[in-house]
Amino acid sequence: MARNVNFDLNHPLVEAGLESPADEDVVHNSFSELIAEQSQNGLSDAFELQELQNELDEEGRDNLAYLTGRGLNDREWEDDERQTDPLVGERWSSDTLKVLSSMPSRTIGRSRGAIISQYYNRTMQLRRRRQSRPSIRDFSHSARPSIRGYGMEADCIDAEGAGASKRERLVNNLQNLSVSDRIRMLRAMPLSLAEKSELRTSTLQKERRTRSGSQIPCCSQLKYYIIIAVRQCWYSWLSFLHSLQLWQVALKRVSGRFGTGVLSYFLFLKTLLFFNLFLFLVTGAFLVLPQAVHPPVLSADRQSFSGLELLTGAGYFSDTVMYYGYYCNYTLHRSCRDDDGGQNISVSTGTTSSCLSSHHSYNMPLAYFFIIGAAFFFTCIILVYSMSKSFGQSFRIDKSHSILAMKVFCSWDFKVIKKTSVKLMSEKICTQLKELLAEVNQKYVKNTVCQQLWRLMVHGLAWAICIASTSACVYGIYHFSDFMHQQQQALTNKHPMLKEASLLALPALVSLINLLLPGLFNLAAWMEDYESPSVGTYVAIGRNLMLKVSVLCVLCYHWLGRVAADPKSINLTCWENFVGQELYRFLLMDFIFILLDTLFGEFLWRFFSEKVLKRRRKPVFDIARNVLELIYGQTLAWLGVLFTPLLPAVQILKLLLLFYIKKSSVMMNCQAPRKPYRVSQMTTIFITLLCFPSFLGASVCVTYTMWSITPSTSCGPFRGLKTMFQAGKRWVEQLERDNPNLSVLARAHAYLVENPLFLFVGAGIFLIVIYFHSQVVDGQRKIISLLQEQIENEGEDKKFLITRLQHIHEQKRTSKRRLKSQDSNY
């Protein structure tokens, strides 16, 4: 039977076996094989190597007698070492050494200089052994034979004193390299930090002496100083740009204390902030700003500001650039007062041609139509690109064992010197190591058939409870919205303040359901008792998504199926303003209930647990519910861009406040998950949910509104038109009448814009691109898995072969000893 073999090639006994005088023939044979391998690179390299070996062979023949005479002393030294170290019995055979030297890890990257350096080290060690043999523990433990012995040969001088030491040669070589190549070379050397620092210091000192000895012209010095100054300015500029990243320090603190799961929520919030900033810049520059510069004439009975408008969005805000009804339906040119001789155009009146101008004009209906469409189009492109990029980054083959080794040995940045930065980095690395260790130690328990049936029943019951509660809440929202729709007519003749306050009932009910029902979902998840925390998080995301999508579908039907279809039933002259105000109320009420949940669900619970229950347990941050609240609010913002161009600004303010409130609450009131887990694909899932259920649903609703629903006849830029889509069609027809050469543009508009098939084709192309990208990534993952499995199998094969070779060598050695003992007996 073959026994276990120590495969540590860095062991000092292994190095002694490789470099002992008894194995000198093996060393020469391996050197001949290396020369044969390198002969393919060129005749000149082979010729130099052959000359070097001839010289060393002659030296070996000269000292053969001396080595023979030293054989007895070597045996005595080996006997002493066997007494001090019991592992000396694990002597490597010549066959095993040949197999070890032929491994790819010992041959990859060898160049001519590396081979010469390797053989130079071995011959120098043989010379030192002839003079005075040192202890094995004094040898270097480096794994790379090409640079072995740099640390211990610093004070070694050749026996004849003719040449420079190898350390000086290395310093000379490093001095001749560029700065980047020198740093790269030092990093690649398997030496200690002290030895690398000493080599670098010696190189710099010698370079300064060489530079001071030679006289540099003034022009060269000036050029040198200019280059250094420019480089320092460039590095300072890069450091300044890096410091301008939004919430960089705060995100590091969250990541260090709570891990990647909670960090993914704040990163997703930051992504939504940039999306809304893009929408605000587009609508503000091309819609809000032109209309604010050319304001229309307002009616004399305009309502005054009472303060309730901050909650309802109605009243004083109705006649501002915040809502759809304020925007005019004519071409802007300087001011309408100049064109009408002092007579302004009211928002409630129809179209007029007195404001038309052919000089520096701005067609507001056309701009409104195309800016909203372009904003959604570019947002779609950014979302698809972000989702494809996130797919490629998250679905990588990241085995926990390999990442754990990288984190242990390569994660620390030695350039960090500030105490706060050192503390943040240590907390982050500690949390990542906990996540990786939890994933490595995760055990998959095989349940029996009865246990599987029981868990299946529990899961079915939990999902039945969640679906039934969601259906009941959606049914209640549907009937309550119908009831409020009918009550609008009864409240018309009453006090307007009471009417505006009653508008907050539906948003408050929906926000209350969004706050309480996820608690029921968490109770169902507690009943299911998922072994993996990541699986529980994904299930919670699915259930919360089911609730949010159902609620938004009912609300969209209420706005577009009831209010927009029959606005006269509730005495609405501008139903677009009413829908915009509803979306503003829902967005604001959602923010208020998030604050209440943060106060009562996190702060007061932590206070009650510490002061009353006398426990140090704090609530765990609910990633699923908080992320779905962000997606719900962003969907409302996308739905309201058509009716409230300034709604992205409200969403930006909400996200900014929400980040600081949530970050403070998490750091003060929450604790890290009791079971650490690594979330590698959660950001991809968030972007996917933001793209398909959220953005796709908002785009369908906005497209249906612009293509099918008749706009109001007394407000907005599309008054007097059957659909909002006709604004672009009329503009194209006017261009064709003014210039017949542009008939191609009219036909392109008819086939590409008017035909809904183009939209379906475009959406299909985007879906195909995403599908193919995901398939390519999945294929790469499979190929990488097969390659890793093949590497593991080859490693096992090598271990098996080496073990067999060692076993055969031991059998031969045992048989030789028996023969010798028999001969001695005779």
NUTOR-610004 format. One record per residue (C-alpha): residue in three letters; x, y, z. Coordinates in steps of 0.2 Angstrom, whole numbers, plus 5000, padded with zeros to 4 digits. Layout:
% residues N
aa;xx;yy;zz
ala;X;Y;Z
...
***
This chain:
% residues 826
aa;xx;yy;zz
met;5000;5000;5000
ala;5006;5017;4996
arg;5007;5029;5010
asn;5005;5048;5011
val;5019;5059;5005
asn;5023;5076;5010
phe;5022;5087;4994
asp;5028;5103;5001
leu;5043;5107;4990
asn;5047;5122;5001
his;5052;5111;5015
pro;5071;5113;5019
leu;5073;5094;5018
val;5067;5094;5001
glu;5079;5108;4996
ala;5093;5099;5004
gly;5088;5083;4994
leu;5087;5093;4978
glu;5104;5101;4981
ser;5115;5088;4990
pro;5131;5082;4982
ala;5124;5064;4980
asp;5110;5071;4969
glu;5122;5081;4958
asp;5119;5070;4943
val;5101;5073;4944
val;5104;5091;4945
his;5115;5090;4929
asn;5102;5080;4920
ser;5088;5092;4924
phe;5099;5106;4918
ser;5102;5097;4902
glu;5083;5095;4900
leu;5080;5113;4903
ile;5093;5118;4890
ala;5084;5106;4877
glu;5068;5115;4881
gln;5075;5132;4879
ser;5084;5128;4863
gln;5068;5131;4853
asn;5069;5149;4857
gly;5085;5152;4848
leu;5102;5145;4844
ser;5111;5159;4853
asp;5103;5155;4870
ala;5107;5137;4868
phe;5125;5141;4864
glu;5127;5151;4879
leu;5119;5139;4890
gln;5130;5125;4883
glu;5145;5135;4887
leu;5140;5138;4904
gln;5136;5119;4907
asn;5153;5114;4900
glu;5162;5126;4912
leu;5152;5119;4927
asp;5155;5101;4921
glu;5174;5104;4921
glu;5173;5112;4938
gly;5163;5097;4944
arg;5176;5085;4937
asp;5190;5094;4946
asn;5181;5093;4963
leu;5175;5075;4961
ala;5189;5068;4972
tyr;5185;5081;4985
leu;5167;5077;4985
thr;5171;5058;4986
gly;5182;5062;5002
arg;5168;5071;5010
gly;5156;5057;5008
leu;5159;5050;5026
asn;5156;5067;5034
asp;5140;5069;5024
arg;5134;5053;5030
glu;5138;5058;5048
trp;5129;5075;5046
glu;5114;5066;5039
asp;5113;5054;5054
asp;5113;5069;5065
glu;5099;5077;5056
arg;5089;5061;5057
gln;5091;5062;5076
thr;5085;5080;5077
asp;5071;5079;5064
pro;5061;5063;5061
leu;5055;5069;5044
val;5072;5066;5036
gly;5067;5048;5032
glu;5055;5055;5019
arg;5070;5056;5006
trp;5064;5060;4988
ser;5070;5048;4975
ser;5077;5053;4959
asp;5062;5047;4949
thr;5051;5057;4960
leu;5062;5073;4959
lys;5061;5071;4940
val;5042;5071;4940
leu;5041;5086;4952
ser;5053;5096;4941
ser;5042;5092;4926
met;5026;5099;4934
pro;5019;5115;4925
ser;5020;5125;4941
arg;5039;5122;4941
thr;5042;5126;4923
ile;5030;5140;4918
gly;5038;5156;4914
arg;5056;5150;4914
ser;5068;5160;4904
arg;5086;5159;4900
gly;5090;5171;4914
ala;5080;5161;4926
ile;5088;5144;4921
ile;5106;5152;4923
ser;5101;5159;4940
gln;5094;5143;4946
tyr;5109;5133;4941
tyr;5120;5147;4948
asn;5112;5146;4965
arg;5114;5127;4966
thr;5133;5127;4961
met;5136;5141;4974
gln;5127;5130;4987
leu;5138;5116;4982
arg;5154;5127;4984
arg;5148;5133;5002
arg;5145;5115;5007
arg;5163;5110;5002
gln;5170;5124;5013
ser;5158;5123;5028
arg;5141;5114;5027
pro;5128;5125;5036
ser;5112;5119;5044
ile;5097;5115;5034
arg;5087;5128;5043
asp;5098;5142;5036
phe;5092;5138;5018
ser;5078;5149;5010
his;5060;5143;5009
ser;5056;5151;4993
ala;5045;5141;4981
arg;5053;5148;4965
pro;5070;5140;4961
ser;5074;5154;4949
ile;5077;5167;4962
arg;5081;5156;4977
gly;5094;5161;4989
tyr;5094;5180;4986
gly;5091;5183;5004
met;5104;5172;5011
glu;5118;5176;4998
ala;5119;5194;5002
asp;5135;5192;5012
cys;5142;5177;5002
ile;5158;5180;4992
asp;5165;5168;4979
ala;5178;5157;4985
glu;5191;5164;4974
gly;5185;5182;4976
ala;5185;5185;4958
gly;5167;5190;4954
ala;5154;5201;4962
ser;5140;5193;4973
lys;5124;5189;4966
arg;5114;5202;4976
glu;5125;5215;4968
arg;5121;5208;4951
leu;5102;5209;4955
val;5104;5227;4961
asn;5113;5231;4945
asn;5099;5223;4935
leu;5085;5232;4944
gln;5094;5248;4942
asn;5094;5247;4923
leu;5075;5243;4923
ser;5062;5257;4922
val;5052;5261;4938
ser;5036;5251;4933
asp;5046;5236;4928
arg;5057;5237;4944
ile;5041;5238;4955
arg;5033;5223;4945
met;5049;5213;4947
leu;5051;5216;4966
arg;5032;5211;4968
ala;5035;5195;4959
met;5049;5190;4970
pro;5044;5177;4984
leu;5054;5187;4997
ser;5050;5195;5013
leu;5045;5213;5014
ala;5061;5217;5023
glu;5071;5209;5009
lys;5062;5218;4996
ser;5063;5235;5004
glu;5082;5232;5007
leu;5084;5228;4988
arg;5074;5243;4983
thr;5084;5255;4995
ser;5100;5248;4988
thr;5094;5251;4970
leu;5089;5268;4974
gln;5105;5273;4983
lys;5116;5266;4969
glu;5105;5275;4956
arg;5107;5292;4965
arg;5126;5289;4966
thr;5126;5286;4948
arg;5116;5301;4944
ser;5126;5312;4955
gly;5142;5307;4948
ser;5136;5311;4930
gln;5133;5329;4925
ile;5115;5331;4919
pro;5112;5346;4907
cys;5101;5360;4913
cys;5088;5356;4899
ser;5087;5338;4905
gln;5085;5343;4923
leu;5071;5355;4919
lys;5063;5342;4908
tyr;5064;5329;4922
tyr;5057;5341;4935
ile;5042;5346;4923
ile;5038;5327;4921
ile;5038;5324;4939
ala;5027;5339;4942
val;5015;5334;4929
arg;5014;5317;4936
gln;5011;5323;4953
cys;4997;5334;4947
trp;4989;5320;4937
tyr;4989;5308;4953
ser;4982;5322;4963
trp;4968;5325;4951
leu;4964;5307;4951
ser;4964;5306;4969
phe;4952;5322;4970
leu;4941;5314;4957
his;4940;5298;4967
ser;4936;5308;4983
leu;4921;5315;4974
gln;4912;5299;4973
leu;4895;5300;4981
trp;4894;5292;4999
gln;4910;5283;4997
val;4915;5283;5016
ala;4897;5279;5021
leu;4896;5264;5010
lys;4912;5258;5016
arg;4906;5259;5034
val;4890;5250;5030
ser;4899;5236;5020
gly;4912;5234;5034
arg;4898;5231;5048
phe;4884;5223;5039
gly;4891;5215;5023
thr;4886;5214;5005
gly;4868;5211;5008
val;4864;5228;5016
leu;4877;5236;5005
ser;4867;5231;4990
tyr;4852;5241;4996
phe;4862;5257;4997
leu;4870;5254;4980
phe;4853;5251;4972
leu;4847;5268;4980
lys;4862;5277;4973
thr;4858;5269;4956
leu;4840;5276;4957
leu;4847;5293;4962
phe;4857;5294;4945
phe;4842;5288;4935
asn;4831;5302;4942
leu;4844;5315;4940
phe;4845;5310;4922
leu;4826;5312;4920
phe;4826;5329;4930
leu;4840;5336;4919
val;4831;5331;4903
thr;4814;5337;4908
gly;4820;5352;4917
ala;4831;5359;4902
phe;4819;5355;4888
leu;4802;5357;4896
val;4802;5366;4913
leu;4815;5380;4909
pro;4807;5385;4892
gln;4790;5386;4900
ala;4796;5395;4915
val;4804;5408;4904
his;4788;5411;4894
pro;4774;5409;4907
pro;4756;5409;4901
val;4743;5421;4908
leu;4734;5413;4923
ser;4716;5416;4929
ala;4712;5429;4942
asp;4704;5417;4954
arg;4721;5408;4957
gln;4721;5399;4974
ser;4733;5406;4988
phe;4746;5395;4996
ser;4739;5387;5012
gly;4752;5374;5017
leu;4741;5359;5014
glu;4748;5359;4996
leu;4764;5351;5002
leu;4754;5335;5007
thr;4741;5335;4993
gly;4750;5343;4979
ala;4734;5352;4974
gly;4728;5370;4976
tyr;4742;5382;4973
phe;4753;5370;4964
ser;4740;5366;4951
asp;4745;5382;4941
thr;4764;5380;4941
val;4776;5371;4930
met;4775;5356;4941
tyr;4760;5349;4932
tyr;4755;5345;4914
gly;4740;5358;4913
tyr;4752;5373;4915
tyr;4761;5370;4899
cys;4754;5379;4883
asn;4750;5372;4866
tyr;4758;5384;4855
thr;4775;5389;4849
leu;4785;5399;4860
his;4795;5415;4854
arg;4802;5427;4867
ser;4785;5431;4876
cys;4767;5430;4871
arg;4765;5448;4876
asp;4776;5454;4863
asp;4766;5445;4849
asp;4749;5449;4855
gly;4751;5467;4859
gly;4750;5465;4878
gln;4736;5451;4877
asn;4742;5435;4885
ile;4735;5418;4882
ser;4726;5409;4896
val;4729;5391;4900
ser;4711;5387;4899
thr;4708;5394;4882
gly;4711;5386;4866
thr;4725;5387;4853
thr;4730;5403;4845
ser;4741;5407;4830
ser;4746;5424;4837
cys;4760;5417;4847
leu;4767;5408;4832
ser;4784;5414;4826
ser;4796;5408;4813
his;4812;5416;4822
his;4819;5405;4836
ser;4803;5397;4840
tyr;4800;5382;4851
asn;4786;5371;4848
met;4780;5366;4866
pro;4768;5351;4861
leu;4781;5343;4850
ala;4795;5346;4863
tyr;4784;5338;4876
phe;4780;5323;4866
phe;4797;5319;4860
ile;4806;5324;4876
ile;4796;5311;4886
gly;4798;5298;4873
ala;4817;5301;4872
ala;4819;5301;4891
phe;4810;5284;4891
phe;4821;5278;4877
phe;4837;5282;4884
thr;4832;5276;4901
cys;4828;5259;4893
ile;4845;5259;4884
ile;4854;5263;4901
leu;4844;5250;4910
val;4848;5236;4897
tyr;4866;5240;4897
ser;4867;5240;4916
met;4858;5224;4917
ser;4869;5216;4904
lys;4885;5222;4913
ser;4878;5216;4930
phe;4875;5199;4922
gly;4893;5198;4917
gln;4899;5203;4934
ser;4889;5193;4945
phe;4887;5176;4937
arg;4906;5172;4938
ile;4913;5157;4945
asp;4918;5162;4962
lys;4922;5147;4973
ser;4923;5151;4991
his;4939;5142;4994
ser;4949;5152;4981
ile;4941;5168;4986
leu;4945;5165;5004
ala;4963;5162;5001
met;4964;5178;4991
lys;4955;5188;5005
val;4967;5181;5018
phe;4983;5184;5008
cys;4979;5198;4996
ser;4965;5209;5002
trp;4975;5221;5013
asp;4980;5238;5005
phe;4997;5243;5013
lys;4995;5261;5006
val;4981;5264;5019
ile;4989;5274;5034
lys;4975;5283;5042
lys;4967;5276;5057
thr;4949;5278;5051
ser;4953;5270;5035
val;4963;5256;5043
lys;4948;5252;5054
leu;4935;5253;5040
met;4946;5241;5029
ser;4948;5229;5044
glu;4930;5228;5047
lys;4926;5226;5029
ile;4939;5211;5027
cys;4932;5203;5043
thr;4914;5204;5037
gln;4919;5197;5020
leu;4929;5183;5029
lys;4914;5178;5039
glu;4903;5178;5024
leu;4915;5167;5015
leu;4918;5155;5029
ala;4899;5153;5032
glu;4897;5148;5013
val;4912;5136;5015
asn;4905;5128;5030
gln;4887;5127;5024
lys;4881;5109;5024
tyr;4867;5102;5013
val;4857;5090;5024
lys;4848;5077;5015
asn;4830;5075;5022
thr;4820;5060;5022
val;4804;5058;5012
cys;4793;5062;5027
gln;4803;5077;5031
gln;4803;5083;5013
leu;4784;5081;5012
trp;4782;5091;5029
arg;4793;5105;5022
leu;4783;5105;5006
met;4767;5106;5016
val;4774;5121;5026
his;4780;5130;5011
gly;4763;5127;5002
leu;4754;5134;5018
ala;4765;5149;5019
trp;4763;5154;5000
ala;4744;5151;5002
ile;4743;5163;5017
cys;4754;5176;5007
ile;4743;5175;4991
ala;4727;5175;5000
ser;4732;5191;5010
thr;4738;5200;4995
ser;4722;5196;4985
ala;4712;5202;5000
cys;4721;5218;5001
val;4721;5221;4982
tyr;4702;5218;4982
gly;4700;5230;4996
ile;4710;5244;4987
tyr;4700;5241;4971
his;4683;5244;4980
phe;4690;5258;4991
ser;4696;5267;4976
asp;4679;5265;4968
phe;4671;5272;4983
met;4682;5287;4984
his;4679;5290;4965
gln;4660;5291;4969
gln;4662;5302;4984
gln;4671;5315;4973
gln;4655;5322;4967
ala;4647;5323;4984
leu;4662;5333;4991
thr;4662;5345;4976
asn;4650;5358;4984
lys;4658;5357;5002
his;4673;5365;5009
pro;4688;5364;4997
met;4700;5360;5011
leu;4690;5345;5017
lys;4690;5339;4999
glu;4709;5340;4997
ala;4711;5331;5014
ser;4700;5317;5008
leu;4712;5314;4994
leu;4725;5308;5006
ala;4714;5293;5011
leu;4718;5281;4996
pro;4737;5284;4997
ala;4737;5282;5016
leu;4727;5265;5014
val;4739;5259;5001
ser;4755;5264;5011
leu;4748;5256;5026
ile;4745;5240;5017
asn;4763;5241;5010
leu;4769;5243;5028
leu;4760;5229;5037
leu;4758;5215;5024
pro;4777;5212;5023
gly;4777;5209;5042
leu;4765;5194;5038
phe;4777;5188;5024
asn;4791;5188;5037
leu;4780;5178;5049
ala;4777;5165;5035
ala;4796;5165;5032
trp;4799;5162;5050
met;4787;5147;5049
glu;4796;5140;5034
asp;4813;5141;5043
tyr;4825;5142;5028
glu;4842;5135;5030
ser;4850;5147;5019
pro;4848;5166;5022
ser;4850;5171;5004
val;4836;5159;4999
gly;4825;5167;5012
thr;4829;5184;5005
tyr;4825;5179;4987
val;4808;5172;4993
ala;4804;5188;5002
ile;4808;5198;4987
gly;4796;5188;4977
arg;4782;5190;4989
asn;4784;5208;4991
leu;4786;5210;4972
met;4769;5201;4970
leu;4761;5214;4982
lys;4768;5229;4974
val;4764;5224;4956
ser;4746;5219;4961
val;4744;5236;4970
leu;4751;5246;4955
cys;4740;5237;4943
val;4724;5241;4952
leu;4730;5260;4954
cys;4734;5261;4935
tyr;4716;5254;4931
his;4709;5267;4943
trp;4718;5282;4935
leu;4717;5277;4917
gly;4701;5267;4917
arg;4690;5277;4928
val;4697;5295;4929
ala;4704;5297;4912
ala;4690;5288;4903
asp;4676;5299;4911
pro;4683;5315;4919
lys;4666;5324;4919
ser;4659;5312;4931
ile;4669;5320;4945
asn;4669;5337;4937
leu;4687;5337;4932
thr;4692;5350;4918
cys;4710;5343;4918
trp;4711;5325;4922
glu;4730;5325;4919
asn;4733;5337;4933
phe;4723;5325;4945
val;4733;5310;4940
gly;4749;5319;4943
gln;4743;5325;4960
glu;4738;5307;4964
leu;4755;5301;4960
tyr;4763;5315;4970
arg;4752;5310;4985
phe;4757;5292;4983
leu;4775;5296;4982
leu;4775;5308;4997
met;4764;5296;5008
asp;4776;5281;5004
phe;4790;5292;5011
ile;4780;5296;5027
phe;4776;5278;5030
ile;4794;5273;5027
leu;4799;5286;5041
leu;4786;5279;5053
asp;4793;5261;5050
thr;4810;5267;5053
leu;4805;5275;5069
phe;4793;5262;5076
gly;4800;5246;5068
glu;4819;5250;5071
phe;4822;5263;5084
leu;4808;5260;5096
trp;4811;5241;5095
arg;4829;5243;5099
phe;4825;5255;5113
phe;4812;5242;5120
ser;4824;5228;5118
glu;4838;5236;5127
lys;4828;5245;5141
val;4814;5234;5145
leu;4819;5216;5139
lys;4837;5219;5144
arg;4843;5211;5129
arg;4856;5217;5116
arg;4847;5210;5102
lys;4843;5222;5088
pro;4832;5221;5073
val;4839;5214;5057
phe;4838;5226;5041
asp;4824;5219;5030
ile;4833;5220;5013
ala;4818;5213;5003
arg;4805;5225;5009
asn;4816;5240;5008
val;4822;5236;4991
leu;4804;5234;4984
glu;4799;5250;4992
leu;4812;5259;4982
ile;4806;5250;4966
tyr;4788;5254;4970
gly;4793;5273;4972
gln;4803;5273;4956
thr;4788;5266;4947
leu;4777;5280;4953
ala;4790;5292;4947
trp;4791;5285;4930
leu;4772;5284;4929
gly;4771;5303;4934
val;4784;5310;4922
leu;4771;5313;4909
phe;4759;5321;4921
thr;4771;5329;4933
pro;4788;5334;4924
leu;4795;5339;4941
leu;4791;5323;4950
pro;4809;5316;4947
ala;4815;5331;4957
val;4803;5326;4971
gln;4810;5308;4970
ile;4828;5315;4971
leu;4824;5324;4987
lys;4816;5309;4994
leu;4830;5297;4990
leu;4843;5309;4997
leu;4834;5310;5013
leu;4830;5292;5013
phe;4849;5287;5012
tyr;4854;5297;5027
ile;4839;5292;5037
lys;4842;5274;5033
lys;4860;5274;5035
ser;4859;5282;5052
ser;4845;5270;5057
val;4855;5255;5051
met;4871;5260;5060
met;4862;5264;5077
asn;4847;5252;5078
cys;4851;5237;5067
gln;4863;5222;5069
ala;4872;5211;5056
pro;4863;5195;5051
arg;4866;5181;5064
lys;4870;5170;5049
pro;4882;5179;5038
tyr;4880;5176;5019
arg;4888;5182;5004
val;4876;5190;4991
ser;4884;5189;4974
gln;4869;5191;4962
met;4857;5202;4972
thr;4862;5218;4963
thr;4858;5209;4946
ile;4841;5204;4953
phe;4837;5222;4958
ile;4842;5229;4941
thr;4832;5215;4933
leu;4816;5219;4944
leu;4819;5238;4940
cys;4819;5234;4921
phe;4805;5222;4918
pro;4791;5224;4931
ser;4794;5242;4935
phe;4801;5251;4920
leu;4792;5240;4907
gly;4775;5242;4916
ala;4777;5261;4917
ser;4782;5262;4899
val;4767;5252;4894
cys;4755;5264;4904
val;4763;5280;4897
thr;4763;5273;4879
tyr;4745;5268;4881
thr;4741;5286;4887
met;4750;5294;4873
trp;4743;5283;4859
ser;4725;5279;4865
ile;4718;5291;4878
thr;4710;5308;4873
pro;4719;5322;4882
ser;4709;5336;4891
thr;4702;5350;4880
ser;4705;5364;4892
cys;4723;5362;4898
gly;4740;5355;4893
pro;4750;5356;4877
phe;4739;5343;4868
arg;4722;5351;4870
gly;4711;5350;4855
leu;4720;5334;4849
lys;4712;5317;4849
thr;4728;5309;4856
met;4745;5315;4862
phe;4753;5306;4847
gln;4745;5318;4834
ala;4757;5332;4840
gly;4771;5323;4831
lys;4760;5318;4816
arg;4754;5336;4813
trp;4772;5343;4814
val;4778;5330;4801
glu;4763;5335;4790
gln;4768;5353;4791
leu;4786;5350;4787
glu;4780;5341;4771
arg;4769;5355;4766
asp;4783;5368;4769
asn;4796;5358;4760
pro;4791;5343;4749
asn;4809;5337;4749
leu;4805;5331;4767
ser;4792;5318;4762
val;4804;5304;4766
leu;4804;5310;4784
ala;4785;5309;4784
arg;4785;5292;4777
ala;4798;5287;4790
his;4788;5294;4804
ala;4773;5285;4797
tyr;4781;5268;4797
leu;4793;5269;4812
val;4783;5280;4824
glu;4765;5278;4820
asn;4766;5259;4817
pro;4766;5250;4834
leu;4775;5236;4826
phe;4791;5246;4827
leu;4790;5247;4846
phe;4787;5228;4847
val;4802;5225;4836
gly;4813;5237;4846
ala;4807;5229;4862
gly;4810;5211;4855
ile;4828;5216;4850
phe;4832;5222;4867
leu;4825;5206;4874
ile;4835;5195;4862
val;4851;5205;4866
ile;4848;5202;4885
tyr;4844;5183;4881
phe;4860;5180;4871
his;4871;5189;4883
ser;4864;5179;4897
gln;4867;5163;4887
val;4885;5168;4883
val;4888;5171;4901
asp;4880;5155;4906
gly;4891;5145;4893
gln;4906;5154;4899
arg;4902;5148;4917
lys;4900;5130;4911
ile;4916;5130;4902
ile;4925;5138;4917
ser;4917;5124;4928
leu;4923;5111;4916
leu;4941;5118;4916
gln;4942;5119;4935
glu;4936;5101;4936
gln;4949;5096;4924
ile;4963;5105;4933
glu;4957;5097;4949
asn;4958;5080;4941
glu;4975;5083;4934
gly;4981;5087;4951
glu;4974;5071;4959
asp;4982;5061;4945
lys;4999;5069;4948
lys;4997;5065;4967
phe;4993;5047;4963
leu;5008;5046;4951
ile;5020;5053;4963
thr;5014;5042;4977
arg;5016;5027;4966
leu;5034;5032;4961
gln;5038;5035;4979
his;5031;5018;4984
ile;5041;5009;4970
his;5057;5018;4975
glu;5055;5013;4993
gln;5052;4995;4988
lys;5068;4995;4978
arg;5078;5003;4992
thr;5071;4989;5004
ser;5076;4976;4992
lys;5094;4983;4990
arg;5095;4984;5009
arg;5090;4966;5011
leu;5103;4960;4998
lys;5116;4970;5007
ser;5112;4962;5023
gln;5112;4945;5016
asp;5129;4948;5008
ser;5136;4954;5024
asn;5129;4939;5033
tyr;5138;4928;5021
***
